[in-house]
C-alpha cells in the first residue's frame, strides 16, 4: 500500500501544472504533450486521394515525425469522432492528436456553475441520466416511450440539476433510439460510422476542471458560451451578461493570459459584451456565424462584414460550407462569404471537419458541412482537398475537427504550427 501511495503521489505531482503556467508573470506554459500521435487515419485519407500535387506533398510527410501541437488544429468537443464529446478522455485524446486549442462548450447548472456540454439540453442523448431514476425525474421533459407512431423523446438540461449531480453522470456517444420503449433502449443510437469502444462511462467536466486540464497540457482554450435554452434571466436574476462575465472570470481566477483564450458565441451581443467589458479577451472573441444557414442570412452576413469589423469583431467562424464553392470542373474555391471576410480584414476559423461520416455517403445526403462541395466529392480522400482549400485559398487560421489528427497531420506537413 505504501509503495502504491508513493507512486500515486508522484503521478499526481507530475500531472499538476507548474506554478508559472499561464500566470500573470508572462511566462509561456511548458507543453507536457510533445509525443504527438496521429494514428493511421491521416495516412488512410492520403492513400485514398486521387493522384495530384497535393497528394504527393502529403505523401512526402508520411515518415516525418510530428513533434508539435498546432493551433491550426482545433479540437471540436474533444475527439468526438470516437470519444464521448466534452469528456476528459476525449480532450486527452485530442491533445495527444496534436490539437493546439481545446474546446469546452459552456452551459450552466441549476446552481449556476459552468460545465462542458455542447447543448444546455442534451443530457438525455450524451449521458446516462435517464438510467438514474432520481435524476431522470428532474428532467424538463421526462422520458416518453415510442407509441402510436410517435418517436420516443426526453429533454434533460444542465439547468435541471446541480453541479454535484452533473458530476455523477457518465458521458456516452451522442445518440438516441427513436423506437425505444424504455429509458435504457433510448440511450442507444450511436451512428454506425462512430464507435462505442471508448464510451464506457466517460468523465464529464466542469469549466474549471477543463481550464486546469488544458493548462496542465500547455495548450490554448476555446470556450463557447452556449445560447441558453431556458428563459433568461434564469431563476429571475441570472442574466446573459452575468453568464458571459462568469466565463471570463473563470480564466482570470486561474491566472490564464487572455492571449491563450478564444471565447466564442453564436450571439453577437456576447461578442460585443466581451469587446467592451473585457477587451483583453474580447480582441480574440470568435463570432460563430450561423446566419449562413439561410440564403437571406448568408447575404446579410456578406454585406455586414465591414460593420462588424468597425464594432471591433476580429474573428469570424462560419461552418465549412459557407466558405467554399466549386467550379464547373470540380475545383474547390472560396465563397463570396470568404472573400467578403478577407476584404474586411477579418480572420476566419471554421467548423467542423470529420463530423459528416464517410464523405461519399454524406455528399449523397447533402450533409450540412459539405453541402456546397458535394458535387466534387468522390470519397474520403477528398477530406484533404477540403482542408487544403480552406487553408491555402480561404486562408483560415484554424479548423475545428472531431478528429484533430487529420488537421494536425496537414498542419505539420505544411508548416502551419
N, C-alpha and C positions, 0 to 999 in steps of 0.2 A: 504493500500500500504506500509506504514511504517513497519508494522509487517511482511509482506511478504518479504520486502527487508532485514530485520534483519535475518529472517530465511534463506534466500538465502545466505547472507554473512556468516552466521555461518556454513552452509553446505559447502561452498567453502573453508572456513578456515580449516574445519575438513578434507576435501579431500586433501588439499595441503600437499606435503611432508615436513617433518621436515628438518631444515637446515643441519643436520648432516647425512642425509640419503645418503649412498653410497659415501660420500665425501672423501677427502684426509686425514681426521683425523683418518681413520682406524676404525671408529665405524660401527657396523653392523646396517643395516636398521631394523626398528621395523615393523614387519608384521601387516598390518591392516586387512587381511583376515584370521581370526582364526576359524570362524564358517564354516567349510568345509561341503558342501552338495553334496553327490554323487548321490542322486536321486535313482530311482528304477532300473535303467539298470544293475548295477553290481549284484544285487540280482536276477534279471531275468536270467542273464547269469549263475550264480552259480546254480540256480534251474534247468537249462536246461542241466547241466553236467551229464554224466554217473557217477554212483557210483564209487568212488575212494578215496584214501587217500587225494588227493589234494582237492576234493570236500568237504570232511569232515573238512579239515583245513580251507577252505574259509567259510564254513558254521559256523564254530566256532567264526568267527569275525562279524557275522551279527548284533549283538547288541552292538558291540564295537563303541564307539563314535570316529569319525575320527577328530582329533584335528589339524593335521599338513598338510601343503603343503609338497609335496615330490619332490625332484629334479629327482627322478626316473621317475616321471610323467611329460612329456614334451608336452606342448600344440602345436599341429600342425595346423598352420593357425588360431588359436583361438580355437573355438569349432565347427569345420566345419561340423560335422555330422548334426547339426540342425541350426546353425547360419551362416550367410554370412561370408565367410572367410576374415581374416585380417581386421576386423572391431572392433570398440571399444566394441560393445555389445558382440561379440564372445570372445574377450580377457577377458572381465569381467566374462563371463560365465566360461571360462577355469580356471580363478583364483579361483572362488567360488567352482569349482570341485576339487581343490587341486593341480593343476599343479604348480610345483615349478619353472619351467622355461617356459617363453612365447616366441613364435617365431614371428618375423617380417621378411618376405621375402622382401628384399630391391631392389627397382628399382628406376630409375631416371626420372624426368620430363624434359620438353624441356628447362626449366630454371635451370636445373641441381640440383634440390632439391630431396632429398631421401624420398621415400614413401613406405608404406607397400602394396605389391601386389605379389601374387605368381608368376606371369609371367609379364614381361615387356609389353607384348601384349595380355592381357586377359580382357581388359576393356569392350569389346563387349559382353562377357559372364558373367562377375561378377559385372557389374554396369549397370546403366540405360543410358549410354552415347548415345546410338542410339535413345533414345526418346527425346534428346535435340538437335534440328537441328543445332544450331551454333557450337556445339562441335562435333557432328557426322560428320560434314563437314570437320573437321580437321583429321579424322581417316586416317591411312595409306592406308587402302582399304575400301572405303565406302560400305554400305550395298548393297548386291545384292540379290534380291528375288530368291526363288526356281523357276526354269523354265527349260523346255526341258530335264528333267531327272537329272539336276544338283541341288545339295543342296544349300540352302541359305548360304551366307557367309558374313564375315566382318573381319576387323582387326584394332583394336584400341589399341594404345600403350600409356603408360605413357609419353613416349618421344614425343608424338604428341601434348601434351597440357602442360600448365604451372601448377605450384603447386596451384595457386588460382583457376584455372579451375578444377583441380582434386578434390579440396575440395568441389565443388558444386555438385558432383555426389553422388548418393545413392548406397550403396552396396546391392547386391542381391545374392541369392544362385547361384553358378556356374552352368550354363546350357544354352543351346540354342535349338531352334526348327529348324531342317534342312528343314522342309517343309514350313517354313514361307514365306509369300509373302509381309509382311510389317515389319518394324523395331519393332513394338510393339509385333507382334507374335514371332519374333526372340528372344525376351527377355525371353520367356518361355523355359521349358525343364528341370526343376528340376527332378532328379531321383525319382521314386515313393517311394523309401525307405528313402528319406530325407523329409524335410518339408519346406514350405514357411511361416510357422507361425510367424517366427521371422525375416522375410525378408522385412519388411516394411520400406524401406529407412534407412538401417543401415549406421552407421557413418564411413567413410573412415578415415585413419590416416596417417599422415606423420611420418617419423622416429623419429623426435624429440618429437612429441606427444606420440609416443609409449614408448620412454625412460622415459618420465615424468610419464606416467600412470603406467608402470611396477615398476618404482622406488617407487611410492607412495604406491604400494601394498606390497613392501618389497620382491619382487621376483627377479629371475635372468632373463637374456636376452639371446636369441639365434637368432641374426640377420643373415640372409643368403644373401650374395651378389649374386643376380641373374645374371646368364650369360646373357649379353646383346643380344638383338635380332635385334639390329641395328649395322651398321658398326662402329667400334671403330678405331681411336679416334672419338668420337661423336662431331659433328659440327667442326671437323678438329683439335681440340686441347684438348678435354677431354679424357684422356687416361684411360685404365683399372687400372693402378696404382693409378691415381688420385681418381678414383671411390672407390677403395679398401681403400685408405687412408681416404677419406671423411667419410666412415662408422665408422672407429675407432675414428676419430676426434670428431664425434658427442658425443661419450661416454666420451671423455676427457672434452669436453665443459660442460657436465652435472656433471662432477666430479664423474663419476662411476668407482669404482675399477675394474681393469681388471679381478679379480677373479670371478666377477659376470657376465662376458660376455663370451659367447661361439660362436664366429664368425664362420660362415660356408661358404663353397663354393664347387661347383662341379668342379671348375677349380684348379688343383694343384698349378698353378702359384700364385693364390691368397693366398693360404695357405702358400707357401714359402715366399711370399712378407711379410706377417704379421710376420712370424717367424724371418725374417731378420730385418725388419724395425720397428716392434712393438713387440718385444719379450715378453713383459709382457702380451700382448693379444694373441700373436702367440702360446704360450705354451698351450692354451686351444682352439686353432683353430680346427675346425671339418672338415675333408675331407669327403664330401658327395660322395660316390663312386658308380657311375652308369656304370662303366666299366663292371660290372657283368651282364649287360643286354644281352651280347653275350657270347657264350661259350669261344671264344678266349680271350675276355676281362676279363672274370672271371678267367681264368688261369693266365693271365698276372698279375692280382691283387694278386692272391695267391702267385705267385712266387716273387712278388716285395715287400712284407711286410718289410723285413729286410732293404731294400734300403730306403724305406720311413722313417722308424724309424731312420736311420742314418742321414737323412736330417732334423730331428727334429720334424717330424709329430708324434703326440701322440694319436690322437683320429680318428678312422675310423667310418664312418656311412654309411653302405650299406642298401639297402632295406631288409625287413624281410626275403624274400625268400632266399636271398644269405647266410643266417646264419643257415638255418635249412634243414634237410633231414628227411626221415622216413625209418624205418627198415621194414622188411617183415611182422612183426607182428603189425605194426602200431605205434610203439614208435617214438616220435619226438626227433631227436638227432642233435648235432652240425654238421655243414657242414665242408668241407675242408677249406673254407674261414675262418670260425670262429676259427678253430684250428690253422691256419697259423697266424692269427692276435694275438691270445693268445701266441703263441710261440715267436712271435717277440716283445712281451711286450706292444702291442698296446691296448688301451682301445677301447670299442665298444659302439656306440649308434646306434639305428636302427629306421626305419620309414616304413610305418605308419599304426598303428593299427586303427581299426574301419573305414577304408577307403574303404572297399570292399563290404559293404552292407551285407545282410544275408549270412552267411558263406556257407550254403549248395548250394545256387544259385551261389555264387562266385566260389566255388570249381568246379561246373559243367562247368563253363565257363573258367576254368584255369586262374582266375583273377591274375593279376601281383603279388600282395603282398603275396599271399599264394600258388603260383603255385607248390612249392616243397613239400608242405604238403597236397595237395588236396586229396590224396588217403586216408588220415586218418580222413578227415572231415565228420562228420555226422550231425552237426547242430551248432547253435550259442553257445552252451555250450563249444565247442572246443576252443573258444576265450581264455579261461584261460589256456588251455593246451599249447597254443602258447606262451602266456605271461610267463608261468612258465618255459617252455623250454628255452626261451630267458634269463630269469633271473637266473635260477639255473644251467643250463647246458652250456649255452654260456657265461654267466656272463656279460651281457650288463649292462652298467652304467645308461642307461635311454632308454625310449621308447617314441617316438613321437606318439601321438594319436589324432584323430579327435574328440574324446570324452574322455578327460582326466580322468573323473571319473572312468572309467574302470580300468585304470592303478593305479590311486590313491588308490582305494579300495584294490587292490592286494598289493601295496607297504605298506600300513598301516597294513594290516593283517600279512605280512611277516617281518615287521620291517625294511623296506627299505627307511626310511625317510632321 
